[in-house]
Amino acid sequence: MIDDLKSIAIFSTVVEQGSFRGAARALNLSPSVVSYHITMLEKKLDTPLLYRSTRKLSLTEQGEQLLEVSTTMIHSVEQGLSAISAQTNVLCGRLTVSLPTALVRSQYTRALADFCQQHRALEIHINYSDIYENLIEKGIDIAIRVGSLPSSELKSKRLGHINRKLTCAPKFIKPDMQINEPKDLERLPWIKLASLPNKRTLTHHQLGQQDILFKFQVSVNTVEGMTQLCKDGLGIATPPDYLVESALAQGGLSELLPDWHVSPIPVYAIWPNNVAKKSATMALVAHLAKAIT
């Protein structure tokens, strides 16, 4: 059956091109292969399909009938392929996304919301967690990770970075505190984020970079928790700027050493290495890469 369909398609091309050689060029086949398929069709049907001459080809009555059949067949196939191709542009099925709780109120969540609205046929499960689970074992299609990535076989793309502010509550600062340079921060209590070391790199546009190792009494496992404890006056912290902009503007928090900037944290999308190019996963990667500024 497969060979018959191929022969019928070749027959239709011969009629369209008006010659065996023309059909051979159009199909990137040799004239002998084209001739073979026509001959096999004629043997199978036990009737001639074409009148051959040195100048042109003409159809027999049976050839006219087969041409009508082949035209209908090819049209149906083309319509079917077009329909399937169109469906592949509509994302459907299920997509599982994982990202840290620090990004709940960030542009990453807004970008995810836009993606969900654009693809209504896609069932999307968003998991906010500060536990970096194994994507393959947990069936996670794409994860957003903050900070340096460990070596792995996963695919990744850098999406952007998170800017941080060196802050504390106004009531935390006592009259006898002298905070004039980064080293002064090392003797003061900090609120440590459990997933990060007790080290920060500060940068000054004239003085360059300076690393500080800080002391801490309290370690917390979420950025939101660290930020709130900072607002409550427990110590110094470096929360994302989007979490403290309002508090800084309203006086609920103070920025320490404003001429020194905390090194931003890179943000990556990661996904399994066997994902198809036209998958929902890759569509989301492209969307995030475009949306994040």
URNORHU-V147574 format. One line per field, one symbol per residue. phi: phi as a letter, one per 30 degrees, with the letter a starting at -180 (. if undefined). psi: psi as a letter, one per 20 degrees, with the letter a starting at -180 (. if undefined). burial: 1 if it has 9 or more other C-alpha atoms within 8 Angstrom, else 0. Layout:
# URNORHU-V147574
phi: ???
psi: ???
burial: ???
This chain:
# URNORHU-V147574
phi: .dddddddddeddedddiadddddddchbdeddddddddddddddhadcbccbdcacbcddddddddddddddddddddddddddddddcdbjbbcbbadddceccddddddddddddbddcdccccdaccddddddciddabcccjdcddadddbbdclacdbcdbadedddceddcbcbeddddccdccddedbddbbccbcdccicbcbcccacccbcbdeddddddddidldabdedddbeddddcidbccchedccdedcdbbcbaedcdddcddedddedddddddc
psi: gghghghghgghhggghjrghghgghjlrqhhgghghgghghghilqqhqpprhhrqqqrghhgghhgghggghggghgghhgghhhiioprbpppppqqhijgkrighhhggggghhmhipopopooqjonqpgghjkphpqpqpaqpqprjqqqpphbrpqqporrqhihoqhjponhrhhhihjqpropphiqrlpqpqppihibqpqqorqqhppqiqhggggghghjjhaqrmrqhiijgghghijhqqpqmiippppqpqpqpqrqikpqhkrhghhhghgghhhp.
burial: 00000011111111101111011110001110011011011100000111100000101101110010011001000000000000000011001111111111010110110011001001110001110000100001111111000000000000110111111111010000001001011101111111000101111100000001011100111110111011101111111110110011000111101001111011111111001000111111101100010
